[in-house]
Amino acid sequence: MTVRLNRLPGDNTIHAIAAMVDEAKLSKPKLQDLADRVASYFVPVVVALTIITFVIWVAVGMTVRGYGGSEATIQAITYAITVLIVSCPCAIGLAVPMVIVIASGVAAERGIIFKSADAIEVAHKTSHVVFDKTGTLTRGKLSVVGNECVDEDKLPLLLGLVENSRHPVSVAVAVHLKDIGIMPSTVPEPKSLTGKGVETTLDGQKLRAGNSRWLNLSDHELVQPMLVQGCTVFCFTIDNELKAVYGLEDELRPDAAETVETLQKRGVSVHVVSGDDDGAVRTLASKLSIPGNNVRSRSSPADKKDYIQTLLSTATDRKKPVVVFCGDGTNDAVALAQATIGVHMNEGTDVAQSAADVVLMRPSLAGILTMMNASRKSVNRIKFNFAWSFVYNTFAVLLAAGAFVNARIPPEFAGLGELVSVLPVIAAAVLLRWSKI
């Protein structure tokens, strides 16, 4: 038995994609947690205010009110303790996590899983949405609409090659072959090549099935007409000789046009980046009124990553772009990781899902709009919580410190301040459950 090693174990497409996913994840900007920063300064500031309050009231008691040292000190202590008790960092600490937890639960009820809290925080700022084609804008349930068979005797080999593949194109071809009564031949374990197709070797012959670019057949007389029609083209070769070619079409998701239109009305730039043939991608983009400049076809995983990076680097009006990428396949994993927010259609692969920040559990693109709505509502509530915390603590500390002279908070009632500060924060978060998203 002779074994030939063409590549090192780590030098393969899956490892390359995994490496790019890691790189993209590391390059993603990290948001600073404002609540933690404010809370970290809160206690030292309150302690300082407590000491200042104590010193001021000792001085006022002795010099203005004519109290003795002991009496002035006792009075000053009541003011200082009240300041210490009434100030409440709890509202600041709960401002973000309460909303995030409730928002995540509400989104989950609507079929949207946020894997990252950062996604909730920035989704409402979305400036670009980039879609994959097959399985994202379309159902991923392709059907054969045309075929040219050079050698029908070789079709059992083709079925044996593709019948176990999970790629939507391979699945569609396998279903077509079975429907016309073809029985699969036994072939050695096929190797899947991301963005290309599948291949194996049988009796010294190289069997390949995949896109026309990989097989260098885009200009073949049997392939060209299908490309011109805007079909997704799938070719089968033995030792680089064409044996069969299939033209396939896919259905748009029912809500694709409405989702794209709504995004564009909101001022979001919509793009399509696909590994499919140019004709098929541009035909679909035309149906959805997506500008030709925002369409890229025949894109490898690295091409998709580069396209996302280009969008991320084009800031307008000093605003950092927020790029959402929506895909489902293994070849989308890198782009999902590179984008500000990666959105995965749950019908896709596990590799892509692991790279995503958000998973749409229902087969509906409207989930992207719901994601943005949930983000906007959540951020508005977080802003309210911060504003309330600031207003409460400012007013309560001034009142407790005796800044209004004739009005103050008695020390025995200072503990109620925590309820006053926290309840509005909790209410703002809980009411999100009944908010229209």
C-alpha positions in Angstrom: 0.0 0.0 0.0 1.4 3.4 -1.0 0.3 6.5 0.9 0.9 9.9 -0.5 0.7 13.0 1.7 -0.1 16.1 -0.3 -0.5 18.4 2.7 0.4 18.5 6.3 -2.5 17.7 8.6 -2.8 21.3 9.7 -2.6 22.7 6.2 -6.2 22.3 5.0 -9.2 24.5 4.4 -10.9 23.8 7.7 -7.8 24.7 9.7 -7.3 27.8 7.5 -10.9 28.9 8.1 -10.5 28.3 11.9 -7.4 30.4 12.0 -9.1 33.2 10.1 -12.0 33.0 12.5 -9.7 33.4 15.5 -7.9 36.3 13.8 -11.2 38.0 13.0 -12.5 37.5 16.6 -9.3 39.1 18.0 -9.5 42.1 15.6 -13.1 42.9 16.6 -13.3 46.1 18.6 -14.1 45.6 22.3 -16.7 47.9 23.9 -15.8 49.3 27.3 -18.4 48.7 30.0 -19.5 52.2 31.1 -21.4 50.9 34.1 -18.3 49.3 35.6 -16.2 52.4 35.1 -18.8 54.6 36.8 -19.3 52.2 39.7 -15.5 51.9 40.2 -15.4 55.7 40.9 -18.7 55.8 42.9 -17.6 54.5 46.3 -14.4 56.7 46.5 -16.5 59.7 45.5 -19.2 58.9 48.1 -16.6 58.4 50.9 -15.0 61.7 50.0 -18.4 63.5 50.0 -19.1 61.9 53.4 -15.9 63.2 54.9 -16.4 66.6 53.4 -20.0 66.7 54.7 -18.8 65.8 58.2 -16.1 68.5 58.2 -18.4 71.2 56.9 -21.1 70.5 59.5 -18.6 70.4 62.3 -17.4 73.8 61.2 -21.0 75.1 60.8 -22.1 73.8 64.2 -19.2 75.3 66.0 -18.8 78.7 64.2 -22.3 79.5 63.0 -24.6 77.7 65.4 -22.4 78.1 68.4 -22.5 74.4 69.4 -19.9 72.8 71.5 -17.4 70.4 69.9 -19.2 67.2 71.0 -22.7 68.5 69.9 -21.4 69.7 66.6 -19.6 66.4 66.0 -22.8 64.4 66.8 -24.8 66.5 64.4 -22.2 66.2 61.7 -22.1 62.5 62.1 -25.9 62.2 61.4 -25.4 64.1 58.1 -22.4 62.1 57.1 -24.1 58.7 57.9 -27.2 59.8 55.9 -25.0 60.6 52.9 -23.3 57.3 53.2 -26.5 55.3 53.4 -28.6 57.2 50.9 -26.1 57.0 48.1 -26.8 53.9 46.1 -24.5 52.3 43.5 -27.0 49.5 43.0 -29.0 51.4 40.3 -25.8 51.9 38.4 -24.7 48.3 38.8 -28.1 47.1 37.6 -28.6 49.6 34.8 -27.0 47.3 32.1 -27.4 43.7 33.3 -31.1 43.9 34.1 -31.9 45.2 30.7 -29.6 42.7 28.9 -31.1 39.8 30.7 -34.7 40.8 30.0 -33.9 41.8 26.4 -32.2 38.4 25.8 -35.3 36.6 27.1 -37.7 38.7 25.0 -35.6 38.2 21.9 -35.4 34.4 22.6 -39.2 34.3 22.7 -39.1 35.7 19.2 -36.6 33.2 17.9 -33.5 35.4 18.2 -30.6 34.1 20.4 -28.0 36.8 21.4 -24.7 35.0 22.1 -23.0 38.3 22.8 -24.2 41.2 25.0 -22.2 43.5 22.7 -24.6 42.6 19.9 -27.5 44.0 21.9 -25.6 47.2 22.6 -24.6 48.0 19.0 -27.2 46.4 16.7 -29.4 49.6 16.6 -26.4 51.4 15.0 -26.2 49.1 12.0 -25.0 50.9 9.0 -24.4 47.9 6.6 -26.1 44.5 6.3 -24.2 42.0 4.2 -26.1 38.8 3.1 -24.9 35.6 1.8 -27.1 34.2 -1.0 -27.8 30.5 -0.8 -29.6 29.5 2.4 -29.8 33.1 3.6 -31.6 35.3 1.1 -32.9 32.1 -0.5 -34.5 29.0 1.1 -31.4 26.9 0.3 -33.8 24.3 -1.3 -32.4 24.3 -4.9 -34.0 22.5 -7.8 -32.5 21.4 -11.1 -34.0 23.4 -14.0 -31.7 22.3 -16.7 -29.0 19.7 -17.4 -26.7 18.4 -20.1 -25.4 14.8 -19.7 -22.4 13.8 -21.8 -22.2 10.3 -20.4 -25.2 8.9 -18.5 -23.3 5.7 -17.5 -21.2 7.9 -15.1 -24.2 9.3 -13.2 -24.1 6.6 -10.5 -20.6 7.7 -9.8 -21.8 11.3 -9.4 -24.6 10.3 -7.0 -22.1 8.3 -5.0 -19.9 11.3 -4.8 -22.5 13.8 -3.7 -25.2 11.9 -1.8 -23.7 12.4 1.6 -22.8 16.1 1.1 -24.7 18.7 3.1 -24.2 21.5 0.7 -27.5 22.7 -0.8 -26.3 22.3 -4.4 -25.1 18.8 -3.8 -28.3 17.9 -2.0 -30.4 19.2 -4.9 -28.4 17.3 -7.5 -28.6 14.1 -5.4 -32.4 14.4 -5.1 -32.7 14.9 -8.9 -30.6 11.9 -9.7 -32.6 9.7 -7.3 -35.8 11.0 -8.8 -34.8 9.8 -12.3 -33.9 6.4 -10.9 -30.2 6.5 -10.6 -28.6 4.2 -8.0 -25.4 5.3 -6.3 -22.1 3.6 -7.0 -19.7 3.0 -4.1 -16.8 5.5 -4.2 -14.0 6.2 -1.7 -14.8 8.8 1.0 -15.2 12.1 -0.9 -13.3 15.1 0.3 -15.2 18.4 0.6 -13.4 21.5 -0.5 -15.0 24.7 0.9 -16.1 27.1 -1.8 -15.3 24.5 -4.6 -17.0 21.1 -4.4 -16.1 17.5 -3.7 -13.6 15.1 -5.1 -12.3 11.6 -4.7 -10.1 9.1 -6.6 -11.5 5.8 -8.0 -9.3 3.3 -9.8 -6.8 6.0 -10.5 -9.4 8.4 -11.9 -10.0 11.8 -10.3 -13.8 12.4 -9.8 -14.8 16.0 -9.1 -18.1 17.7 -8.8 -18.5 21.4 -8.0 -18.6 24.9 -9.4 -17.5 25.7 -13.0 -14.7 28.1 -11.8 -12.9 25.4 -9.8 -13.1 23.0 -12.7 -12.1 25.6 -15.2 -15.3 25.1 -17.2 -16.9 28.5 -17.2 -16.3 28.9 -20.9 -17.4 25.4 -21.9 -20.1 25.4 -24.5 -22.5 23.4 -22.3 -21.9 25.5 -19.3 -22.1 29.0 -20.8 -25.8 29.0 -21.6 -26.7 28.1 -18.0 -24.5 30.8 -16.6 -26.1 33.4 -19.0 -29.6 32.3 -17.7 -28.5 33.2 -14.1 -28.4 29.6 -12.9 -26.2 28.1 -10.2 -24.0 25.7 -12.2 -22.8 22.4 -11.0 -20.4 20.3 -13.0 -19.1 16.7 -12.9 -15.8 15.7 -14.3 -13.7 12.6 -14.5 -10.0 13.3 -15.1 -10.9 16.9 -16.0 -13.4 15.7 -18.7 -16.9 17.0 -18.4 -19.5 14.3 -17.9 -22.5 16.3 -16.8 -23.6 19.8 -16.0 -26.6 21.0 -14.0 -28.3 24.4 -13.8 -30.1 25.1 -10.5 -32.4 27.8 -9.2 -33.4 28.6 -5.6 -36.5 30.4 -4.2 -36.2 33.7 -2.4 -37.3 33.6 1.2 -40.9 35.0 1.5 -39.8 37.9 3.6 -36.5 38.7 1.9 -37.8 41.5 -0.3 -39.7 43.2 2.6 -36.7 42.9 4.9 -34.3 44.4 2.4 -36.8 47.2 1.6 -37.3 48.0 5.3 -33.5 48.1 5.9 -33.0 50.5 3.0 -35.8 52.7 4.3 -33.9 52.9 7.6 -30.8 54.1 5.8 -29.0 50.8 6.1 -26.8 49.9 3.1 -27.6 46.3 1.9 -25.0 44.1 0.2 -24.9 40.5 -1.2 -21.6 38.6 -1.1 -21.7 35.0 -2.4 -19.6 32.3 -3.7 -22.1 31.6 -6.4 -21.8 32.4 -10.1 -22.1 36.0 -11.1 -25.3 35.7 -13.1 -27.2 33.9 -10.3 -26.1 36.5 -7.7 -26.9 39.6 -9.8 -30.3 38.2 -10.9 -31.2 37.8 -7.2 -29.8 41.2 -6.3 -31.9 42.8 -9.1 -35.1 41.2 -7.7 -34.3 42.7 -4.3 -33.3 46.2 -5.7 -29.8 45.9 -4.3 -27.4 48.2 -6.1 -24.9 46.5 -8.4 -22.0 48.2 -6.6 -23.0 46.3 -3.4 -22.9 42.8 -5.1 -20.0 40.4 -5.1 -20.0 37.0 -6.6 -17.5 34.0 -6.8 -16.2 35.0 -3.4 -14.0 32.7 -1.3 -14.1 32.8 2.5 -11.1 35.1 2.4 -12.8 37.4 -0.1 -15.8 37.7 2.2 -13.6 38.6 5.1 -11.8 41.3 3.1 -15.1 42.8 1.9 -16.3 43.0 5.5 -13.0 44.6 6.6 -13.3 47.2 3.8 -16.7 48.2 5.0 -15.5 48.4 8.6 -12.7 50.8 7.5 -14.9 53.2 5.7 -16.1 55.6 8.4 -18.6 58.4 7.5 -19.2 61.5 9.5 -16.7 60.3 12.1 -19.1 57.4 12.9 -17.6 53.9 13.1 -19.5 51.6 10.7 -21.5 48.8 12.3 -21.5 45.9 9.8 -23.9 42.9 10.2 -23.2 39.8 8.2 -25.9 37.2 7.8 -24.9 33.7 6.6 -25.3 30.0 7.2 -22.5 28.0 5.7 -19.0 26.9 6.7 -17.5 29.3 4.1 -19.3 32.1 5.9 -17.7 31.5 9.3 -14.8 33.9 8.7 -17.1 36.8 7.6 -19.4 36.1 10.6 -16.5 36.5 12.9 -15.1 39.5 11.1 -18.3 41.5 11.1 -19.3 43.7 14.0 -22.3 41.4 14.4 -22.4 37.9 12.8 -25.9 36.6 12.3 -26.4 32.9 11.6 -29.4 31.2 10.1 -30.0 28.2 12.4 -30.4 25.9 9.4 -26.7 26.2 8.6 -23.6 24.5 9.8 -22.2 24.3 13.4 -18.9 25.9 12.3 -20.7 29.0 11.2 -22.9 29.1 14.2 -19.9 29.0 16.6 -18.5 32.1 14.9 -21.8 34.1 15.1 -22.9 36.6 17.7 -26.6 36.1 17.0 -28.6 33.0 15.9 -31.9 33.3 14.1 -33.8 30.2 15.3 -36.7 30.7 12.9 -36.2 30.7 9.1 -37.1 34.4 8.7 -34.9 37.3 7.8 -37.3 39.6 9.7 -35.3 38.5 12.7 -32.6 41.0 11.7 -35.2 43.8 12.0 -36.3 42.4 15.4 -32.7 42.3 16.5 -32.2 46.0 15.7 -35.5 46.9 17.4 -34.6 45.0 20.5 -31.2 46.7 20.6 -32.7 50.2 20.2 -35.3 49.6 23.0 -32.7 48.1 25.3 -30.2 50.9 24.8 -32.9 53.5 25.4 -33.7 51.8 28.7 -30.1 51.6 29.7 -29.7 55.4 29.0 -32.8 56.0 31.1 -31.3 53.9 33.9 -28.1 55.8 33.9 -29.9 59.1 33.8 -32.1 58.1 36.7 -29.2 56.9 38.7 -27.4 60.2 38.2 -30.5 62.3 39.0 -31.3 60.3 42.1 -27.8 60.2 43.6 -27.2 63.9 42.9 -30.5 65.0 44.5 -30.4 62.4 47.3 -26.8 63.2 48.3 -27.5 67.0 48.3 -30.6 66.4 50.4 -28.8 64.1 52.8 -25.9 66.4 53.1 -28.1 69.3 54.2 -27.4 71.4 51.2 -31.0 72.7 51.3 -30.6 73.6 55.1 -34.3 73.5 56.0 -34.9 70.1 54.2 -33.0 67.0 54.9 -33.4 63.2 55.0 -33.5 61.8 58.6 -30.9 59.1 59.0 -33.5 56.5 60.0 -35.2 56.9 56.6 -32.1 57.0 54.5 -32.3 53.2 53.8 -35.5 53.7 51.9 -33.4 55.5 49.3 -32.2 52.2 47.9 -35.8 51.3 47.0 -36.4 54.7 45.4 -33.2 54.3 43.3 -33.6 50.7 42.3 -37.3 50.3 41.6 -37.4 52.5 38.5 -34.4 50.7 37.1 -36.1 47.3 37.6 -39.4 48.6 36.2 -37.7 50.0 33.1 -36.1 46.6 32.4 -39.2 44.5 33.2 -41.5 46.6 31.1 -39.4 45.7 28.1 -41.3 42.3 28.1 -44.4 44.1 27.0 -42.8 46.5 24.6 -43.5 46.1 20.9 -40.3 44.8 19.3 
